[in-house]
Every structure is written in C-alpha cells, then in structure tokens.
Amino acid sequence: MHNYQMMNGHGVDSSWGFVMMLLWAVIIAGIILVIVRFARGHEHRGVSPRGQDAVDIVKERYAKGEIDKEQFEQLKKDLAK
C-alpha cells in the first residue's frame, strides 16, 4: 500500500511534476530571451555599441582632427549612398 501512496501524488511523483514544470519554464524563458536578443541585433545593425551611427562617428573623427575636411566630406557623401 505504501507504493500506491507514492504514485497518487503524495510522494516522489509530485515533486517530479514540479521539476518538469520548472524545466519547461526555463526552456520557454530561454527561447524568449534568444528571440529578443536576435530581434534587437537586427534592429541595431549599423549602429555602434554607444548608439552612434556611421555619420556621427565621421563627425567625431573630424572634430578630433583625425581626418581633414576633404576626407570628412567624402566620407559623408559615401555614407549617404
């Protein structure tokens, strides 16, 4: 009779049900996380990690003196295409 009690939800089987439910919750949360990261990756394509686009970077380089006015104008033209 002891085995019957373990099988009807008062023993080991009920804890396995909880473990399986928890496992599925973790799997579903992981899938959602992967989808969100994948979507954000496509959304921010062409943008640097600091939130700058290519033209902003060219402007920053010109302001720092890394490129001259001619290079700046050419890069802006190239990026506008």
Biopython code that builds the backbone (N, CA, C, O; Angstrom):
import numpy as np
from Bio.PDB.StructureBuilder import StructureBuilder

atoms = [
    (1, "MET", "N", (0.817, -1.179, 0.000)),
    (1, "MET", "CA", (0.000, 0.000, 0.000)),
    (1, "MET", "C", (0.871, 1.257, 0.000)),
    (1, "MET", "O", (0.447, 2.307, -0.481)),
    (2, "HIS", "N", (2.037, 1.155, 0.517)),
    (2, "HIS", "CA", (2.946, 2.282, 0.558)),
    (2, "HIS", "C", (3.283, 2.745, -0.868)),
    (2, "HIS", "O", (3.369, 3.948, -1.111)),
    (3, "ASN", "N", (3.474, 1.827, -1.798)),
    (3, "ASN", "CA", (3.772, 2.185, -3.182)),
    (3, "ASN", "C", (2.608, 2.930, -3.818)),
    (3, "ASN", "O", (2.836, 3.830, -4.626)),
    (4, "TYR", "N", (1.404, 2.596, -3.491)),
    (4, "TYR", "CA", (0.238, 3.272, -4.040)),
    (4, "TYR", "C", (0.213, 4.738, -3.606)),
    (4, "TYR", "O", (-0.135, 5.605, -4.407)),
    (5, "GLN", "N", (0.568, 5.025, -2.382)),
    (5, "GLN", "CA", (0.576, 6.399, -1.899)),
    (5, "GLN", "C", (1.633, 7.233, -2.626)),
    (5, "GLN", "O", (1.422, 8.423, -2.863)),
    (6, "MET", "N", (2.734, 6.640, -2.973)),
    (6, "MET", "CA", (3.776, 7.376, -3.682)),
    (6, "MET", "C", (3.339, 7.695, -5.107)),
    (6, "MET", "O", (3.793, 8.687, -5.679)),
    (7, "MET", "N", (2.471, 6.881, -5.689)),
    (7, "MET", "CA", (2.057, 7.066, -7.064)),
    (7, "MET", "C", (0.869, 8.025, -7.191)),
    (7, "MET", "O", (0.608, 8.513, -8.291)),
    (8, "ASN", "N", (0.156, 8.305, -6.128)),
    (8, "ASN", "CA", (-1.044, 9.125, -6.267)),
    (8, "ASN", "C", (-0.800, 10.595, -5.921)),
    (8, "ASN", "O", (-1.764, 11.308, -5.642)),
    (9, "GLY", "N", (0.411, 11.066, -5.925)),
    (9, "GLY", "CA", (0.686, 12.473, -5.742)),
    (9, "GLY", "C", (1.176, 12.845, -4.367)),
    (9, "GLY", "O", (1.404, 14.027, -4.108)),
    (10, "HIS", "N", (1.347, 11.895, -3.474)),
    (10, "HIS", "CA", (1.800, 12.223, -2.130)),
    (10, "HIS", "C", (3.264, 11.901, -1.914)),
    (10, "HIS", "O", (3.768, 12.060, -0.802)),
    (11, "GLY", "N", (3.946, 11.462, -2.928)),
    (11, "GLY", "CA", (5.330, 11.058, -2.739)),
    (11, "GLY", "C", (6.236, 11.680, -3.774)),
    (11, "GLY", "O", (6.128, 12.868, -4.079)),
    (12, "VAL", "N", (7.117, 10.884, -4.304)),
    (12, "VAL", "CA", (8.156, 11.330, -5.218)),
    (12, "VAL", "C", (7.571, 11.862, -6.518)),
    (12, "VAL", "O", (8.123, 12.805, -7.085)),
    (13, "ASP", "N", (6.484, 11.299, -7.007)),
    (13, "ASP", "CA", (5.923, 11.699, -8.294)),
    (13, "ASP", "C", (5.486, 13.158, -8.320)),
    (13, "ASP", "O", (5.639, 13.821, -9.346)),
    (14, "SER", "N", (4.954, 13.668, -7.231)),
    (14, "SER", "CA", (4.507, 15.063, -7.243)),
    (14, "SER", "C", (5.700, 16.015, -7.335)),
    (14, "SER", "O", (5.589, 17.071, -7.958)),
    (15, "SER", "N", (6.820, 15.671, -6.738)),
    (15, "SER", "CA", (7.991, 16.535, -6.841)),
    (15, "SER", "C", (8.561, 16.498, -8.249)),
    (15, "SER", "O", (9.087, 17.509, -8.716)),
    (16, "TRP", "N", (8.477, 15.373, -8.941)),
    (16, "TRP", "CA", (8.952, 15.299, -10.323)),
    (16, "TRP", "C", (8.082, 16.145, -11.241)),
    (16, "TRP", "O", (8.573, 16.725, -12.210)),
    (17, "GLY", "N", (6.815, 16.213, -10.943)),
    (17, "GLY", "CA", (5.934, 17.069, -11.736)),
    (17, "GLY", "C", (6.353, 18.522, -11.624)),
    (17, "GLY", "O", (6.370, 19.247, -12.618)),
    (18, "PHE", "N", (6.690, 18.947, -10.418)),
    (18, "PHE", "CA", (7.154, 20.314, -10.204)),
    (18, "PHE", "C", (8.472, 20.557, -10.927)),
    (18, "PHE", "O", (8.656, 21.613, -11.532)),
    (19, "VAL", "N", (9.377, 19.612, -10.875)),
    (19, "VAL", "CA", (10.671, 19.743, -11.543)),
    (19, "VAL", "C", (10.471, 19.852, -13.056)),
    (19, "VAL", "O", (11.126, 20.666, -13.708)),
    (20, "MET", "N", (9.582, 19.048, -13.613)),
    (20, "MET", "CA", (9.321, 19.102, -15.052)),
    (20, "MET", "C", (8.694, 20.440, -15.440)),
    (20, "MET", "O", (9.034, 21.008, -16.478)),
    (21, "MET", "N", (7.780, 20.943, -14.609)),
    (21, "MET", "CA", (7.150, 22.226, -14.875)),
    (21, "MET", "C", (8.202, 23.341, -14.831)),
    (21, "MET", "O", (8.188, 24.241, -15.671)),
    (22, "LEU", "N", (9.094, 23.285, -13.871)),
    (22, "LEU", "CA", (10.161, 24.266, -13.747)),
    (22, "LEU", "C", (11.109, 24.181, -14.943)),
    (22, "LEU", "O", (11.546, 25.208, -15.461)),
    (23, "LEU", "N", (11.424, 22.982, -15.374)),
    (23, "LEU", "CA", (12.294, 22.784, -16.523)),
    (23, "LEU", "C", (11.684, 23.402, -17.780)),
    (23, "LEU", "O", (12.384, 24.080, -18.531)),
    (24, "TRP", "N", (10.401, 23.180, -18.017)),
    (24, "TRP", "CA", (9.733, 23.764, -19.178)),
    (24, "TRP", "C", (9.697, 25.287, -19.090)),
    (24, "TRP", "O", (9.841, 25.967, -20.106)),
    (25, "ALA", "N", (9.507, 25.824, -17.897)),
    (25, "ALA", "CA", (9.506, 27.283, -17.726)),
    (25, "ALA", "C", (10.873, 27.858, -18.088)),
    (25, "ALA", "O", (10.951, 28.903, -18.734)),
    (26, "VAL", "N", (11.944, 27.193, -17.681)),
    (26, "VAL", "CA", (13.299, 27.648, -18.010)),
    (26, "VAL", "C", (13.545, 27.560, -19.514)),
    (26, "VAL", "O", (14.142, 28.466, -20.095)),
    (27, "ILE", "N", (13.097, 26.491, -20.143)),
    (27, "ILE", "CA", (13.268, 26.325, -21.588)),
    (27, "ILE", "C", (12.522, 27.417, -22.345)),
    (27, "ILE", "O", (13.074, 28.018, -23.267)),
    (28, "ILE", "N", (11.282, 27.679, -21.969)),
    (28, "ILE", "CA", (10.488, 28.711, -22.642)),
    (28, "ILE", "C", (11.110, 30.090, -22.432)),
    (28, "ILE", "O", (11.176, 30.882, -23.371)),
    (29, "ALA", "N", (11.563, 30.386, -21.222)),
    (29, "ALA", "CA", (12.211, 31.674, -20.950)),
    (29, "ALA", "C", (13.478, 31.817, -21.792)),
    (29, "ALA", "O", (13.765, 32.903, -22.297)),
    (30, "GLY", "N", (14.230, 30.739, -21.944)),
    (30, "GLY", "CA", (15.435, 30.772, -22.770)),
    (30, "GLY", "C", (15.131, 31.046, -24.229)),
    (30, "GLY", "O", (15.842, 31.807, -24.885)),
    (31, "ILE", "N", (14.085, 30.432, -24.734)),
    (31, "ILE", "CA", (13.686, 30.661, -26.124)),
    (31, "ILE", "C", (13.275, 32.117, -26.322)),
    (31, "ILE", "O", (13.654, 32.741, -27.312)),
    (32, "ILE", "N", (12.510, 32.651, -25.391)),
    (32, "ILE", "CA", (12.090, 34.053, -25.475)),
    (32, "ILE", "C", (13.314, 34.974, -25.443)),
    (32, "ILE", "O", (13.383, 35.936, -26.208)),
    (33, "LEU", "N", (14.265, 34.688, -24.574)),
    (33, "LEU", "CA", (15.480, 35.501, -24.476)),
    (33, "LEU", "C", (16.264, 35.491, -25.787)),
    (33, "LEU", "O", (16.744, 36.534, -26.230)),
    (34, "VAL", "N", (16.393, 34.334, -26.400)),
    (34, "VAL", "CA", (17.112, 34.229, -27.673)),
    (34, "VAL", "C", (16.389, 35.032, -28.755)),
    (34, "VAL", "O", (17.036, 35.730, -29.535)),
    (35, "ILE", "N", (15.073, 34.943, -28.814)),
    (35, "ILE", "CA", (14.305, 35.684, -29.813)),
    (35, "ILE", "C", (14.467, 37.185, -29.615)),
    (35, "ILE", "O", (14.654, 37.919, -30.585)),
    (36, "VAL", "N", (14.398, 37.651, -28.368)),
    (36, "VAL", "CA", (14.530, 39.083, -28.085)),
    (36, "VAL", "C", (15.922, 39.577, -28.464)),
    (36, "VAL", "O", (16.047, 40.635, -29.079)),
    (37, "ARG", "N", (16.961, 38.840, -28.113)),
    (37, "ARG", "CA", (18.323, 39.253, -28.464)),
    (37, "ARG", "C", (18.542, 39.243, -29.965)),
    (37, "ARG", "O", (19.215, 40.122, -30.503)),
    (38, "PHE", "N", (17.980, 38.259, -30.638)),
    (38, "PHE", "CA", (18.101, 38.178, -32.093)),
    (38, "PHE", "C", (17.408, 39.376, -32.741)),
    (38, "PHE", "O", (17.949, 39.985, -33.664)),
    (39, "ALA", "N", (16.225, 39.710, -32.263)),
    (39, "ALA", "CA", (15.476, 40.843, -32.811)),
    (39, "ALA", "C", (16.211, 42.154, -32.557)),
    (39, "ALA", "O", (16.273, 43.002, -33.447)),
    (40, "ARG", "N", (16.756, 42.335, -31.388)),
    (40, "ARG", "CA", (17.497, 43.557, -31.069)),
    (40, "ARG", "C", (18.762, 43.665, -31.893)),
    (40, "ARG", "O", (19.164, 44.769, -32.260)),
    (41, "GLY", "N", (19.400, 42.544, -32.193)),
    (41, "GLY", "CA", (20.610, 42.562, -33.012)),
    (41, "GLY", "C", (20.326, 43.076, -34.406)),
    (41, "GLY", "O", (21.131, 43.825, -34.960)),
    (42, "HIS", "N", (19.197, 42.691, -34.991)),
    (42, "HIS", "CA", (18.834, 43.158, -36.324)),
    (42, "HIS", "C", (18.359, 44.599, -36.293)),
    (42, "HIS", "O", (18.554, 45.342, -37.255)),
    (43, "GLU", "N", (17.751, 44.988, -35.221)),
    (43, "GLU", "CA", (17.228, 46.340, -35.080)),
    (43, "GLU", "C", (18.348, 47.371, -35.013)),
    (43, "GLU", "O", (18.192, 48.488, -35.505)),
    (44, "HIS", "N", (19.467, 47.006, -34.413)),
    (44, "HIS", "CA", (20.557, 47.936, -34.201)),
    (44, "HIS", "C", (21.706, 47.751, -35.187)),
    (44, "HIS", "O", (22.806, 48.251, -34.951)),
    (45, "ARG", "N", (21.473, 47.058, -36.255)),
    (45, "ARG", "CA", (22.540, 46.839, -37.224)),
    (45, "ARG", "C", (22.978, 48.180, -37.814)),
    (45, "ARG", "O", (22.137, 49.007, -38.167)),
    (46, "GLY", "N", (24.276, 48.392, -37.920)),
    (46, "GLY", "CA", (24.802, 49.637, -38.451)),
    (46, "GLY", "C", (24.988, 50.716, -37.401)),
    (46, "GLY", "O", (25.349, 51.846, -37.729)),
    (47, "VAL", "N", (24.748, 50.385, -36.163)),
    (47, "VAL", "CA", (24.895, 51.345, -35.081)),
    (47, "VAL", "C", (25.960, 50.827, -34.134)),
    (47, "VAL", "O", (25.968, 49.647, -33.780)),
    (48, "SER", "N", (26.856, 51.708, -33.726)),
    (48, "SER", "CA", (27.920, 51.294, -32.821)),
    (48, "SER", "C", (27.349, 51.010, -31.435)),
    (48, "SER", "O", (26.226, 51.419, -31.143)),
    (49, "PRO", "N", (28.098, 50.317, -30.572)),
    (49, "PRO", "CA", (27.601, 49.994, -29.231)),
    (49, "PRO", "C", (27.220, 51.213, -28.403)),
    (49, "PRO", "O", (26.387, 51.104, -27.504)),
    (50, "ARG", "N", (27.811, 52.373, -28.685)),
    (50, "ARG", "CA", (27.460, 53.573, -27.927)),
    (50, "ARG", "C", (26.240, 54.286, -28.499)),
    (50, "ARG", "O", (25.876, 55.355, -28.010)),
    (51, "GLY", "N", (25.609, 53.730, -29.509)),
    (51, "GLY", "CA", (24.422, 54.337, -30.079)),
    (51, "GLY", "C", (24.714, 55.327, -31.195)),
    (51, "GLY", "O", (23.832, 56.091, -31.585)),
    (52, "GLN", "N", (25.934, 55.327, -31.714)),
    (52, "GLN", "CA", (26.292, 56.253, -32.779)),
    (52, "GLN", "C", (26.149, 55.567, -34.126)),
    (52, "GLN", "O", (26.483, 54.392, -34.274)),
    (53, "ASP", "N", (25.651, 56.307, -35.101)),
    (53, "ASP", "CA", (25.668, 55.747, -36.446)),
    (53, "ASP", "C", (26.955, 56.184, -37.136)),
    (53, "ASP", "O", (27.753, 56.918, -36.552)),
    (54, "ALA", "N", (27.160, 55.745, -38.361)),
    (54, "ALA", "CA", (28.432, 55.973, -39.053)),
    (54, "ALA", "C", (28.717, 57.463, -39.260)),
    (54, "ALA", "O", (29.862, 57.893, -39.120)),
    (55, "VAL", "N", (27.703, 58.247, -39.589)),
    (55, "VAL", "CA", (27.913, 59.683, -39.816)),
    (55, "VAL", "C", (28.365, 60.366, -38.527)),
    (55, "VAL", "O", (29.232, 61.239, -38.559)),
    (56, "ASP", "N", (27.785, 59.976, -37.398)),
    (56, "ASP", "CA", (28.204, 60.543, -36.115)),
    (56, "ASP", "C", (29.674, 60.241, -35.832)),
    (56, "ASP", "O", (30.402, 61.086, -35.312)),
    (57, "ILE", "N", (30.096, 59.044, -36.175)),
    (57, "ILE", "CA", (31.492, 58.653, -35.956)),
    (57, "ILE", "C", (32.414, 59.492, -36.840)),
    (57, "ILE", "O", (33.473, 59.935, -36.395)),
    (58, "VAL", "N", (32.003, 59.711, -38.107)),
    (58, "VAL", "CA", (32.809, 60.538, -39.009)),
    (58, "VAL", "C", (32.893, 61.969, -38.471)),
    (58, "VAL", "O", (33.960, 62.582, -38.496)),
    (59, "LYS", "N", (31.766, 62.496, -37.985)),
    (59, "LYS", "CA", (31.770, 63.848, -37.404)),
    (59, "LYS", "C", (32.707, 63.924, -36.201)),
    (59, "LYS", "O", (33.436, 64.901, -36.032)),
    (60, "GLU", "N", (32.680, 62.898, -35.379)),
    (60, "GLU", "CA", (33.552, 62.868, -34.205)),
    (60, "GLU", "C", (35.023, 62.829, -34.608)),
    (60, "GLU", "O", (35.855, 63.523, -34.024)),
    (61, "ARG", "N", (35.332, 62.014, -35.608)),
    (61, "ARG", "CA", (36.718, 61.935, -36.090)),
    (61, "ARG", "C", (37.181, 63.268, -36.668)),
    (61, "ARG", "O", (38.333, 63.657, -36.471)),
    (62, "TYR", "N", (36.303, 63.973, -37.377)),
    (62, "TYR", "CA", (36.640, 65.283, -37.929)),
    (62, "TYR", "C", (36.869, 66.292, -36.799)),
    (62, "TYR", "O", (37.805, 67.090, -36.845)),
    (63, "ALA", "N", (36.012, 66.244, -35.801)),
    (63, "ALA", "CA", (36.155, 67.166, -34.668)),
    (63, "ALA", "C", (37.452, 66.917, -33.907)),
    (63, "ALA", "O", (38.047, 67.862, -33.390)),
    (64, "LYS", "N", (37.898, 65.681, -33.827)),
    (64, "LYS", "CA", (39.148, 65.360, -33.128)),
    (64, "LYS", "C", (40.381, 65.667, -33.970)),
    (64, "LYS", "O", (41.504, 65.649, -33.467)),
    (65, "GLY", "N", (40.164, 65.950, -35.263)),
    (65, "GLY", "CA", (41.287, 66.236, -36.143)),
    (65, "GLY", "C", (41.911, 64.995, -36.751)),
    (65, "GLY", "O", (42.998, 65.069, -37.323)),
    (66, "GLU", "N", (41.245, 63.861, -36.640)),
    (66, "GLU", "CA", (41.777, 62.613, -37.206)),
    (66, "GLU", "C", (41.681, 62.597, -38.722)),
    (66, "GLU", "O", (42.484, 61.942, -39.387)),
    (67, "ILE", "N", (40.697, 63.317, -39.279)),
    (67, "ILE", "CA", (40.547, 63.419, -40.728)),
    (67, "ILE", "C", (40.397, 64.894, -41.081)),
    (67, "ILE", "O", (39.963, 65.705, -40.262)),
    (68, "ASP", "N", (40.768, 65.230, -42.332)),
    (68, "ASP", "CA", (40.636, 66.630, -42.754)),
    (68, "ASP", "C", (39.263, 66.857, -43.384)),
    (68, "ASP", "O", (38.466, 65.928, -43.516)),
    (69, "LYS", "N", (38.995, 68.125, -43.777)),
    (69, "LYS", "CA", (37.681, 68.490, -44.310)),
    (69, "LYS", "C", (37.356, 67.715, -45.586)),
    (69, "LYS", "O", (36.217, 67.292, -45.780)),
    (70, "GLU", "N", (38.344, 67.528, -46.451)),
    (70, "GLU", "CA", (38.126, 66.807, -47.706)),
    (70, "GLU", "C", (37.715, 65.350, -47.434)),
    (70, "GLU", "O", (36.771, 64.844, -48.041)),
    (71, "GLN", "N", (38.423, 64.690, -46.528)),
    (71, "GLN", "CA", (38.073, 63.305, -46.164)),
    (71, "GLN", "C", (36.689, 63.259, -45.517)),
    (71, "GLN", "O", (35.897, 62.354, -45.780)),
    (72, "PHE", "N", (36.415, 64.247, -44.667)),
    (72, "PHE", "CA", (35.118, 64.318, -43.993)),
    (72, "PHE", "C", (33.983, 64.404, -45.011)),
    (72, "PHE", "O", (33.007, 63.659, -44.930)),
    (73, "GLU", "N", (34.119, 65.314, -45.964)),
    (73, "GLU", "CA", (33.074, 65.493, -46.975)),
    (73, "GLU", "C", (32.905, 64.223, -47.829)),
    (73, "GLU", "O", (31.786, 63.833, -48.161)),
    (74, "GLN", "N", (34.031, 63.590, -48.177)),
    (74, "GLN", "CA", (33.960, 62.383, -48.992)),
    (74, "GLN", "C", (33.291, 61.248, -48.226)),
    (74, "GLN", "O", (32.462, 60.527, -48.782)),
    (75, "LEU", "N", (33.642, 61.087, -46.970)),
    (75, "LEU", "CA", (33.026, 60.024, -46.166)),
    (75, "LEU", "C", (31.534, 60.261, -45.975)),
    (75, "LEU", "O", (30.744, 59.319, -46.033)),
    (76, "LYS", "N", (31.142, 61.521, -45.744)),
    (76, "LYS", "CA", (29.719, 61.824, -45.609)),
    (76, "LYS", "C", (28.968, 61.483, -46.899)),
    (76, "LYS", "O", (27.869, 60.928, -46.867)),
    (77, "LYS", "N", (29.584, 61.828, -48.030)),
    (77, "LYS", "CA", (28.968, 61.534, -49.337)),
    (77, "LYS", "C", (28.836, 60.017, -49.530)),
    (77, "LYS", "O", (27.793, 59.522, -49.956)),
    (78, "ASP", "N", (29.905, 59.296, -49.211)),
    (78, "ASP", "CA", (29.889, 57.843, -49.375)),
    (78, "ASP", "C", (28.836, 57.191, -48.472)),
    (78, "ASP", "O", (28.168, 56.241, -48.879)),
    (79, "LEU", "N", (28.695, 57.688, -47.284)),
    (79, "LEU", "CA", (27.747, 57.092, -46.339)),
    (79, "LEU", "C", (26.298, 57.441, -46.662)),
    (79, "LEU", "O", (25.382, 56.734, -46.244)),
    (80, "ALA", "N", (26.090, 58.512, -47.393)),
    (80, "ALA", "CA", (24.731, 58.913, -47.763)),
    (80, "ALA", "C", (24.143, 58.020, -48.847)),
    (80, "ALA", "O", (22.931, 58.029, -49.064)),
    (81, "LYS", "N", (24.970, 57.261, -49.520)),
    (81, "LYS", "CA", (24.506, 56.394, -50.625)),
    (81, "LYS", "C", (23.668, 55.253, -50.135)),
    (81, "LYS", "O", (23.205, 54.439, -50.935)),
]
sb = StructureBuilder()
sb.init_structure("model")
sb.init_model(0)
sb.init_chain("A")
sb.init_seg("    ")
for serial, (resi, resn, name, xyz) in enumerate(atoms, 1):
    if name == "N":
        sb.init_residue(resn, " ", resi, " ")
    sb.init_atom(name, np.array(xyz, "f"), 0.0, 1.0, " ", f" {name:<3s}", serial, name[0])
structure = sb.get_structure()
